[in-house]
């Protein structure tokens, strides 16, 4: 079970796990009960995302790299291709129908 991502917080870790699961990969978060120790422990030792099957490591890294690139881009409002709803730049998933924001 390889470590594929070190998260700054539980929300970030869950977003990564959700993206991996949406792509058919199984992953889990460790350190969920250590979030209260952030600041006391080295940040790299607190919250991690672990892939359950090592053979999917490269695919998982590609998914995570795409996720990180999308978070760093400064994109504006967008229209959902599933239901034509307009959403603000802060949404990556349509609140109306669940469609993911195009990359």
C-alpha positions in Angstrom: 0.0 0.0 0.0 2.0 3.0 -1.2 1.7 6.6 -0.1 0.6 8.7 -3.1 -0.1 12.1 -1.5 0.6 14.1 1.6 -2.2 16.5 2.4 -2.2 19.8 4.2 -5.5 19.0 5.9 -8.4 16.4 5.9 -10.4 18.3 3.3 -7.6 18.2 0.8 -7.0 14.5 1.5 -10.7 13.7 1.0 -10.8 15.6 -2.3 -7.8 13.5 -3.5 -9.4 10.3 -2.4 -12.7 11.3 -4.1 -10.9 12.0 -7.4 -9.1 8.6 -7.2 -12.3 6.8 -6.4 -14.1 8.5 -9.2 -11.4 7.0 -11.5 -12.0 3.5 -10.1 -9.0 3.4 -7.7 -9.2 2.5 -4.0 -7.4 4.8 -1.6 -7.6 5.6 2.1 -6.6 8.5 4.4 -4.3 8.0 7.4 -3.8 10.4 10.2 -7.4 11.6 10.5 -7.1 11.6 14.3 -3.8 13.5 14.2 -5.1 16.7 12.7 -5.2 18.2 16.2 -1.4 17.7 16.3 -0.8 19.8 13.3 1.8 22.4 14.4 3.3 20.0 16.9 4.3 17.3 14.4 6.1 17.8 11.1 3.4 18.5 8.5 4.6 15.7 6.2 4.0 13.2 9.0 0.3 13.9 9.7 -2.2 13.3 6.9 -1.5 10.9 4.0 -3.4 9.3 1.1 -2.5 5.7 0.5 -3.3 3.7 -2.6 -4.6 0.2 -1.9 -3.0 -1.4 -5.0 0.6 -0.5 -5.8 0.1 -1.5 -9.5 -2.0 1.6 -9.9 0.6 4.0 -8.5 1.4 5.8 -11.8 -2.2 6.2 -12.8 -3.0 7.6 -9.3 -0.1 10.1 -9.6 -1.4 11.2 -13.0 -4.9 11.8 -11.5 -3.4 13.7 -8.6 -1.2 15.8 -10.8 -4.3 16.8 -12.9 -6.2 17.6 -9.7 -3.4 19.8 -8.4 -3.0 21.6 -11.8 -6.7 22.3 -11.8 -6.6 23.8 -8.3 -3.7 26.1 -9.2 -5.2 27.5 -12.4 -7.2 30.7 -12.2 -10.3 29.7 -14.0 -13.5 31.7 -13.9 -17.1 30.8 -13.8 -18.1 27.8 -15.8 -21.2 26.2 -17.4 -22.0 22.5 -16.6 -22.1 20.3 -19.7 -24.6 18.0 -17.9 -27.4 20.4 -17.1 -26.2 23.8 -18.4 -26.2 25.3 -14.9 -23.7 28.2 -14.4 -21.4 27.8 -11.4 -18.9 30.0 -9.8 -15.2 29.4 -10.1 -15.1 27.8 -6.6 -17.1 24.8 -7.7 -15.4 21.8 -9.3 -18.5 19.6 -9.3 -22.0 20.8 -10.4 -24.2 21.2 -7.4 -27.3 20.5 -9.6 -26.4 17.2 -11.3 -23.0 16.1 -10.0 -21.1 16.6 -13.3 -17.4 17.3 -12.8 -15.9 20.6 -14.1 -14.0 20.0 -17.4 -10.3 20.4 -17.2 
